[in-house]
Amino acid sequence: MKKLLRKLIEANSTAEKGELEAAKVLKDFFVKQNIDCEIDQWDENRANVTAKIKGEKSDGAILIAGHLDVVPALKNSWHSSPFTLTEEGGHLFGRGTADMKGPLAAAASAMAKTAENKTAKRDIIFTATAGEETNSCGILRFAEKEKHLEGRLRGIIVPEPTDLKLVTAHKGLLWLMLKTTGKTAHGSIPHEGENAVVKMAEAVHRLSNIKFTNQTHPLLGESTISINKISGGSAANVVPDECRIWADIRLLPGQSKDVALKEISRLLEGVNFEAETKRYVDAFETEPDDDFVKELETLSSCKPETIFFTTDAPYLKQLSKSIAVIGPGKPNMCHKPDESITEDELIKGRDFYADALNCFAFED
């Protein structure tokens, strides 16, 4: 497992490099375990990889769906090379050790371990896809190609780092860019211009108090908005004719992008602005009394909870309503310099996935 993780870390799979080399690492691992595996490649270096163990029955398959890509790493912020697995004090350092090449290595190792000298009663499918950190292109491509799985799955596990806590809900994500426009003039005669920054200041003031609904969620709380970037003007003595802000909006299950945009338009009535959606991910929720979740609750000894980040889970809802996010590694390690996972966390993750596969794919 550690050897597999080492190779995955060395296969730099940032958006710039693409996922193909990491996909090849996993294919090589599965082929050596006599597990069928295929790479779905597009463009020069984008790729998904999918491995399958055929069971005796066609229905009730288990799907493990993770992602190959990682966020960039600035070398001068790390105490070691981010794309070399470094061991120190029981910790394994490297970009993706927690998010999520460590969990992928644990799940792949569990799949190989449970298949040794046994015949699965139901199919086991493992996929690792492209672009989760940017636009989720890989999982969208997988879900489209594997539409035939709809209604055939017992459930789906998304192996994000949750410290092996059972996650059944997270907020949706809406990234917006808002722009106000005005008219340029000399800063000494502002009345001859139209100040786009002043317009944006009014918009920001109103948006800071927005409530998309009075709805709250028992696990997720309320929807939120955070205005995290602003850009406007060219010089201290020039009335700005453009100003932009970038907002991070987190929505609850049942709150759609369209509803959010309508509420923003209502709140900013009288302010001339343009809005552009930069990224949107649905909220995710599996009912806590779902049978698949109940089984995982027993296996993990955890009650369902939430995470603060988004995942590819919402894109899999068309294949199955029974989805859980659970994996080894600390969530607060994601996207950080000196990202790490412990060997103990990896072993516990592998053992949990092995128990889950035995339960869902090998037992009656």
PyMOL commands that set and color helices and strands:
alter all, ss='L'
color gray80, all
select helices_A, chain A and resi 2-10+20-32+75-77+101-114+137-145+147-149+190-192+196-207+257-267+291-300+313-316+331-333+343-362
alter helices_A, ss='H'
color red, helices_A
select strands_A, chain A and resi 36-42+46-53+57-67+86-88+91-93+122-129+153-158+167-170+172-181+185-186+224-232+238-239+242-251+273-281+284-285+305-306+323-325+340-342
alter strands_A, ss='S'
color yellow, strands_A
deselect
rebuild
show_as cartoon
